[in-house]
Amino acid sequence: MLGVQMVQLENVTKEFDDTNVVDNLNLDIRAGEFLTLLGPSGCGKTTTLRMIAGFEKPTTGKILLNGKQVDEMEPYKREVNTVFQSYSLFPHMSVFDNVAFGLKMKKVGKEEIKERVTKALKLVQLEEYGNRKPKQLSGGQQQRIAIARAIVNNPKVLLLDEPLGALDLKLRKQMQLELKHLQQTLNITFIYVTHDQEEALTMSDRIVVMNKGKIEQIGLPYEIYERPQTRFVADFIGQTNIIEGTVRGINGEMAEMEYANKPITIPNTAHVTKDEEVIISVRPEKLKISSTPIEGLNNVKGTFKEKIYVGSVTKIVVTMPNGEDLTVNESHDNIDELTNTNDIYVSWSPNNSVVLKK
């Protein structure tokens, strides 16, 4: 089934007070995939989700679900369910009755309700909790009940609007894996909204990075992280070093760029031209520090500024001759020896430089 277009947005725009919150969005979402809308607050991701759900109508454009146009259709008529950050459970009802609520509204028979609710609770590993009230459950368990209530209706698409935002970090990471496993088990389309980059990278089949109502980049998690196409994506996903300079020469598939009055080599993937001002991104884990230049790598001599211990690595901040700082992620071995001297070299492979669109 994967490959069939389950949700399609065609030239979708949403205006609030003459402001385009979503600006001419075109997006195809495949059946059975876990797709994440990722971006900062106000980028339009939640508004996009709400339009797919039917809680908002597009100002212009079309929304199709399984090939059928639905943008004028009421939410309850769409084969879509939504899970919010707030669990929205009925406190006076049992867990079983909370999950069964939608089925009862649809006049589903008692035996089928019992069978489907039991199956949904088993999928979220809470089959023994049917008689409890929501207040007797932890936050993570309440969120699972909210998910069970959504999937019991057998939706073609499950929409999730920052559903793990209220959980503590450890439980959040656990629930990320559980949600991904659940999606694979159900084999239905999940459209997930978050501003958490690590969460998106962990869970998604594809990521849509949004900024100011537009799509900056769509790709696999690996592509989004390793090969960002714009400065915004490079800066927003994880941590990176942004380096600006001027192209001084072209040599086939490589180019020479001047940075901090030193020549460095970059891949000519963007087909740059001589004297062009360019931007490159280099991740901190791709950089090395040493007391001498490393043959075959770009080497820029700088001054040690500070080191920050963050558990698995130590972040080394080095000030370049032009006054800019580069951050290097290093293992803890030999850090003290290297940082006891003022002058150190920051080195990296030319192929680890990602040339960005300005």
Buried (B, 14 or more C-beta within 10 A) or exposed (E): EEEEBBBBBBEBBBBEEEEBBBBBBEBEBBBBBBBBBBBEEBBBBBBBBBBBBBEBEBBBBBBBBBEEEBBEBEBEEBBBBBBBBEBEBEEEBBBBBBBBBBBEEEEBEEEEBBEBBBEBBEBBEBBEBBEBBBEEBEBBBBBBBBBBBBBBBEBBBBBBBBBBBBBEEEBBBEBBEBBBEBBEEBEBBBBBBBBBBEBBBBBBBBBBBBBBBBBBBBBBBEBBBBBBBBBBBBBBBBEBBBBBBBBBEBEEEBBBBEBBEBEBBBBBBBEBEEEBEBBBBBBBBBBBBBEEEBEEBBBBBBBBBEBEEEEEBBBBBBBBEBEBEBBBBBEEEEBEEBBEEEEBBBBBBBEBBBBBBE
